[in-house]
Amino acid sequence: MRSSRRAGAISVVIPSYNHSAFLEQTIDSVRSQTLAPDELVVVDDGSSDGSRELLERLRYNEMRLELQDNRGAHHAINRAIELSRGEYVAILNSDDVFEHERIEHAWGVARATGAALLCGEVRLIGDDGGEPPSDHEITRWYAEARTLGRTAPSLAHALRRHNVGVTTSNFFLHRALWAQLGGFRAYRYVHDYDFILRAMALCPGRVVYEPSLCDVRYRVHGANTISEAHERAMAERAGMLRTVHSPVARVRGAVDRLRRSPAVRRAVDDTGMLDPIRPESTRSTSSRIRTDTGAAPGQAADQGDSSAELKVGLLVTSLGTGGLEEVVAMLAQSLPMEGLGVAVYCTEAGGPVAHRLESAGVSVTVGSAGQVGCGTWAVEAGIDVVSSHFVSVDAVREVAEQGIPVVETVHNSYAWLSDGEWAAERRRAALVQGLVAVSDIAAEYYAARTGRAPDVVIPNAVHPARAAAVPRAFARRHLGIDTTGPVFVSVGRLTRQKNVSGLLSAFASVCREVSDAQLVLVGPSDASEPWGALRSAHRPLLDSGAVRWLGESADVGVALSAADAFVSNSWYEGWSVAASEAAWLGLPLVLSDAGGATSMVGVERGTVEVRGARAGVRGFVVPNPGGDPLLVDEASITSSEPSARTANESALAASLTAIADDLEGWRERSDEIADWARRTLAPSAMATAHARVLRAAVQPSGRN
């Protein structure tokens, strides 16, 4: 029976056969991934060495096991993929091992390249995990394959001479490709080579070989199938190549490219971020995901499950693109893991994030134009408590009048609000049962203007799939960054709020001391800070090539993976999702004193300032360009002299230069930074904290 598909999910499948000596290490490598897969499916192909009994002992909540009579590796792989739910599938043979970042790197590269089949280089290991002898036949064979993969003018050229994919453990593939190819064929020795050749014939632009992707350990030992009968293996290889390259196959391939290839391309391009969000791990090589302590598959509350303890209504204006929208999406995906049902109501419009949630099975309702309607919706949907995210005060009132408690989340300092709008905020504060702020500064700013202090501070989380790391060499090549010097990245819309002009002024000072430094800006330009105006004001710097603006084209994970540090020079923030994503990947941070900067950077009380900057364990905090972050507002920003934008220039330049001067030191601290972020900013941590507040809001009202 086929499993229901899970939009955007990743499955790992293991065909198991007589590898009891290696199975525990193989499965542990899946469980210790920095980007946790949605599930593990193991099909044992008639093992007789105790593997089946061992697999029963190794089972955990996200692992599915099926036993079958011996029918061959190709059948076990096909059966495992058939049983799996993910749109992407990573194959791992039962004697091989994944490095800890295998899934994260493969997902990031596949997303950036649009790959339907992705493979890279592998690392050979022996029985004991060490390097096999250099004169071993597989070692020599792989050395030829690796050299060809690196030097051939094209992947097609390389595959005509050698199976550079090497092993199915090296395959990260989209389900649509597997389905259109009809799965793996019944070859004993060359089912991997046959599959990649047919994939190239069907979708030549969607098969990607990335040498910097080297996260698979391919075990060389006496029981390798390829070693058992060399002559038979070579005969099978020759027969397979004759079949694949026959005139009939070529004609059929041309027809299939017209009829079947578009379906694969559409499926790959339509694949969104991973859903649902799974328990996270740290980047420490000694860490292990604690998936066996959570709810088993199907035991977490479905988003709209009537059996859930409480049903939460997430209230938001729209679900287009942006940090607030991503936070709401993460809550929609992660609150069910806390036993809460979820439904979403957009008061004005849907958007890409809304579509993504709907594809993941989340109930999303969009209000009619000019009519709020959220109170009626909340009653009809059986909502017990509402988590509100900066919707209109009228929308909050309509829900509150139905007797449904509302918890408001303060997402920013709201420095742009007028006096009249702050009066409305005071009315909102009086209506809500609970109040959450995303940072200490946002909480203090709100309290000073409304008279009500938020009850708790809950930082925004990071979506693990959105911030997936890729190998640095790939990231820089993909983005066209050709430098051996330090690369600083700033992610976010180019608005007046972000004070990009002040950042460019400071970076010009950095370039005078660090000539090969580069600054990469990722995000769309805004009318308040048009790129043309920035180019006119900073023409010498921009003409030098030291600054690149990538607009919205760059994937966030790829851009951050190319960087040595993250920088933001905002006048005001809530809790920066982009800075959180940078820390998630282990980057040091240089942040202006806004929002959660002090907490993110880890600045201790009494820290000594150096040229105005305060050093923390994860980077530097520089003064806010407007002075006191609690006094910054839109009027003070728009009326300020141009020199105010560079008031913190010295501290900002000094901090960036300090990181450039100690790149190796910061790289050594990368795991420490990432471990902090993946522990503190995990979606599960945010969901647990919000769930606690939502439950507390319901209890005083006597609702069940």
Secondary structure in CASP SS format (residue, H / E / C, confidence):
PFRMAT SS
TARGET T0000
AUTHOR 0000-0000-0000
METHOD secondary structure of the structure
MODEL  1
M C 1.00
R C 1.00
S C 1.00
S C 1.00
R C 1.00
R E 1.00
A E 1.00
G E 1.00
A E 1.00
I E 1.00
S E 1.00
V E 1.00
V E 1.00
I E 1.00
P E 1.00
S E 1.00
Y C 1.00
N C 1.00
H C 1.00
S C 1.00
A C 1.00
F C 1.00
L H 1.00
E H 1.00
Q H 1.00
T H 1.00
I H 1.00
D H 1.00
S H 1.00
V H 1.00
R H 1.00
S C 1.00
Q C 1.00
T C 1.00
L C 1.00
A C 1.00
P C 1.00
D C 1.00
E E 1.00
L E 1.00
V E 1.00
V E 1.00
V E 1.00
D E 1.00
D E 1.00
G C 1.00
S C 1.00
S C 1.00
D C 1.00
G C 1.00
S H 1.00
R H 1.00
E H 1.00
L H 1.00
L H 1.00
E H 1.00
R H 1.00
L H 1.00
R C 1.00
Y C 1.00
N C 1.00
E C 1.00
M E 1.00
R E 1.00
L E 1.00
E E 1.00
L E 1.00
Q E 1.00
D C 1.00
N C 1.00
R C 1.00
G C 1.00
A H 1.00
H H 1.00
H H 1.00
A H 1.00
I H 1.00
N H 1.00
R H 1.00
A H 1.00
I H 1.00
E H 1.00
L H 1.00
S C 1.00
R C 1.00
G E 1.00
E E 1.00
Y E 1.00
V E 1.00
A E 1.00
I E 1.00
L C 1.00
N C 1.00
S C 1.00
D C 1.00
D C 1.00
V E 1.00
F E 1.00
E C 1.00
H C 1.00
E C 1.00
R H 1.00
I H 1.00
E H 1.00
H H 1.00
A H 1.00
W H 1.00
G H 1.00
V H 1.00
A H 1.00
R H 1.00
A H 1.00
T H 1.00
G C 1.00
A C 1.00
A C 1.00
L E 1.00
L E 1.00
C E 1.00
G E 1.00
E C 1.00
V E 1.00
R E 1.00
L E 1.00
I E 1.00
G C 1.00
D C 1.00
D C 1.00
G C 1.00
G C 1.00
E C 1.00
P C 1.00
P C 1.00
S C 1.00
D C 1.00
H C 1.00
E H 1.00
I H 1.00
T H 1.00
R H 1.00
W H 1.00
Y H 1.00
A H 1.00
E H 1.00
A H 1.00
R H 1.00
T H 1.00
L H 1.00
G H 1.00
R H 1.00
T H 1.00
A C 1.00
P C 1.00
S C 1.00
L H 1.00
A H 1.00
H H 1.00
A H 1.00
L H 1.00
R H 1.00
R H 1.00
H C 1.00
N C 1.00
V C 1.00
G C 1.00
V C 1.00
T C 1.00
T H 1.00
S H 1.00
N H 1.00
F C 1.00
F E 1.00
L E 1.00
H E 1.00
R H 1.00
A H 1.00
L H 1.00
W H 1.00
A H 1.00
Q H 1.00
L H 1.00
G C 1.00
G C 1.00
F C 1.00
R C 1.00
A C 1.00
Y C 1.00
R C 1.00
Y C 1.00
V C 1.00
H H 1.00
D H 1.00
Y H 1.00
D H 1.00
F H 1.00
I H 1.00
L H 1.00
R H 1.00
A H 1.00
M H 1.00
A H 1.00
L H 1.00
C C 1.00
P H 1.00
G H 1.00
R H 1.00
V E 1.00
V E 1.00
Y E 1.00
E E 1.00
P C 1.00
S C 1.00
L C 1.00
C C 1.00
D C 1.00
V E 1.00
R E 1.00
Y E 1.00
R E 1.00
V C 1.00
H C 1.00
G C 1.00
A C 1.00
N C 1.00
T H 1.00
I H 1.00
S H 1.00
E H 1.00
A C 1.00
H H 1.00
E H 1.00
R H 1.00
A H 1.00
M H 1.00
A H 1.00
E H 1.00
R H 1.00
A H 1.00
G H 1.00
M H 1.00
L H 1.00
R H 1.00
T H 1.00
V H 1.00
H C 1.00
S C 1.00
P H 1.00
V H 1.00
A H 1.00
R H 1.00
V H 1.00
R H 1.00
G H 1.00
A H 1.00
V H 1.00
D H 1.00
R H 1.00
L H 1.00
R H 1.00
R C 1.00
S H 1.00
P H 1.00
A H 1.00
V H 1.00
R H 1.00
R H 1.00
A H 1.00
V H 1.00
D H 1.00
D H 1.00
T C 1.00
G C 1.00
M C 1.00
L C 1.00
D C 1.00
P C 1.00
I C 1.00
R C 1.00
P C 1.00
E C 1.00
S C 1.00
T C 1.00
R C 1.00
S C 1.00
T C 1.00
S C 1.00
S C 1.00
R C 1.00
I C 1.00
R C 1.00
T H 1.00
D H 1.00
T H 1.00
G C 1.00
A C 1.00
A C 1.00
P C 1.00
G C 1.00
Q C 1.00
A C 1.00
A C 1.00
D C 1.00
Q C 1.00
G C 1.00
D C 1.00
S C 1.00
S C 1.00
A C 1.00
E C 1.00
L E 1.00
K E 1.00
V E 1.00
G E 1.00
L E 1.00
L E 1.00
V E 1.00
T C 1.00
S C 1.00
L C 1.00
G C 1.00
T C 1.00
G C 1.00
G H 1.00
L H 1.00
E H 1.00
E H 1.00
V H 1.00
V H 1.00
A H 1.00
M H 1.00
L H 1.00
A H 1.00
Q H 1.00
S H 1.00
L H 1.00
P H 1.00
M H 1.00
E H 1.00
G C 1.00
L E 1.00
G E 1.00
V E 1.00
A E 1.00
V E 1.00
Y E 1.00
C E 1.00
T C 1.00
E C 1.00
A C 1.00
G C 1.00
G C 1.00
P H 1.00
V H 1.00
A H 1.00
H H 1.00
R H 1.00
L H 1.00
E H 1.00
S H 1.00
A C 1.00
G C 1.00
V C 1.00
S E 1.00
V E 1.00
T E 1.00
V E 1.00
G C 1.00
S C 1.00
A C 1.00
G C 1.00
Q C 1.00
V C 1.00
G C 1.00
C H 1.00
G H 1.00
T H 1.00
W H 1.00
A H 1.00
V H 1.00
E H 1.00
A C 1.00
G C 1.00
I C 1.00
D C 1.00
V E 1.00
V E 1.00
S E 1.00
S E 1.00
H E 1.00
F C 1.00
V C 1.00
S C 1.00
V H 1.00
D H 1.00
A H 1.00
V H 1.00
R H 1.00
E H 1.00
V H 1.00
A H 1.00
E C 1.00
Q C 1.00
G C 1.00
I C 1.00
P C 1.00
V E 1.00
V E 1.00
E E 1.00
T E 1.00
V E 1.00
H C 1.00
N C 1.00
S C 1.00
Y C 1.00
A C 1.00
W C 1.00
L C 1.00
S C 1.00
D H 1.00
G H 1.00
E H 1.00
W H 1.00
A H 1.00
A H 1.00
E H 1.00
R H 1.00
R H 1.00
R H 1.00
A H 1.00
A H 1.00
L H 1.00
V C 1.00
Q C 1.00
G E 1.00
L E 1.00
V E 1.00
A E 1.00
V C 1.00
S C 1.00
D H 1.00
I H 1.00
A H 1.00
A H 1.00
E H 1.00
Y H 1.00
Y H 1.00
A H 1.00
A H 1.00
R H 1.00
T H 1.00
G C 1.00
R C 1.00
A C 1.00
P C 1.00
D C 1.00
V E 1.00
V E 1.00
I C 1.00
P C 1.00
N C 1.00
A C 1.00
V C 1.00
H C 1.00
P C 1.00
A C 1.00
R C 1.00
A C 1.00
A C 1.00
A C 1.00
V C 1.00
P C 1.00
R H 1.00
A H 1.00
F H 1.00
A H 1.00
R H 1.00
R H 1.00
H H 1.00
L H 1.00
G C 1.00
I C 1.00
D C 1.00
T C 1.00
T C 1.00
G C 1.00
P C 1.00
V E 1.00
F E 1.00
V E 1.00
S E 1.00
V E 1.00
G C 1.00
R C 1.00
L E 1.00
T C 1.00
R H 1.00
Q H 1.00
K H 1.00
N C 1.00
V H 1.00
S H 1.00
G H 1.00
L H 1.00
L H 1.00
S H 1.00
A H 1.00
F H 1.00
A H 1.00
S H 1.00
V H 1.00
C H 1.00
R H 1.00
E H 1.00
V C 1.00
S C 1.00
D C 1.00
A C 1.00
Q E 1.00
L E 1.00
V E 1.00
L E 1.00
V E 1.00
G C 1.00
P C 1.00
S E 1.00
D E 1.00
A C 1.00
S C 1.00
E E 1.00
P C 1.00
W H 1.00
G H 1.00
A H 1.00
L H 1.00
R H 1.00
S H 1.00
A H 1.00
H C 1.00
R H 1.00
P H 1.00
L H 1.00
L H 1.00
D H 1.00
S C 1.00
G C 1.00
A C 1.00
V E 1.00
R E 1.00
W E 1.00
L C 1.00
G C 1.00
E C 1.00
S C 1.00
A C 1.00
D C 1.00
V H 1.00
G H 1.00
V H 1.00
A H 1.00
L H 1.00
S H 1.00
A C 1.00
A C 1.00
D C 1.00
A E 1.00
F E 1.00
V E 1.00
S E 1.00
N C 1.00
S C 1.00
W C 1.00
Y C 1.00
E C 1.00
G C 1.00
W C 1.00
S C 1.00
V H 1.00
A H 1.00
A H 1.00
S H 1.00
E H 1.00
A H 1.00
A H 1.00
W H 1.00
L C 1.00
G C 1.00
L C 1.00
P C 1.00
L E 1.00
V E 1.00
L E 1.00
S E 1.00
D C 1.00
A C 1.00
G C 1.00
G C 1.00
A H 1.00
T H 1.00
S H 1.00
M H 1.00
V H 1.00
G C 1.00
V C 1.00
E C 1.00
R C 1.00
G C 1.00
T C 1.00
V C 1.00
E E 1.00
V E 1.00
R C 1.00
G C 1.00
A E 1.00
R E 1.00
A E 1.00
G E 1.00
V C 1.00
R C 1.00
G E 1.00
F E 1.00
V E 1.00
V E 1.00
P C 1.00
N E 1.00
P C 1.00
G C 1.00
G E 1.00
D C 1.00
P C 1.00
L C 1.00
L C 1.00
V C 1.00
D C 1.00
E H 1.00
A H 1.00
S H 1.00
I H 1.00
T H 1.00
S C 1.00
S C 1.00
E C 1.00
P H 1.00
S H 1.00
A H 1.00
R H 1.00
T H 1.00
A C 1.00
N C 1.00
E H 1.00
S H 1.00
A H 1.00
L H 1.00
A H 1.00
A H 1.00
S H 1.00
L H 1.00
T H 1.00
A H 1.00
I H 1.00
A H 1.00
D H 1.00
D C 1.00
L H 1.00
E H 1.00
G H 1.00
W H 1.00
R H 1.00
E H 1.00
R C 1.00
S H 1.00
D H 1.00
E H 1.00
I H 1.00
A H 1.00
D H 1.00
W H 1.00
A H 1.00
R H 1.00
R H 1.00
T H 1.00
L C 1.00
A C 1.00
P H 1.00
S H 1.00
A H 1.00
M H 1.00
A H 1.00
T H 1.00
A H 1.00
H H 1.00
A H 1.00
R H 1.00
V H 1.00
L H 1.00
R H 1.00
A H 1.00
A H 1.00
V H 1.00
Q H 1.00
P H 1.00
S H 1.00
G C 1.00
R C 1.00
N C 1.00
END
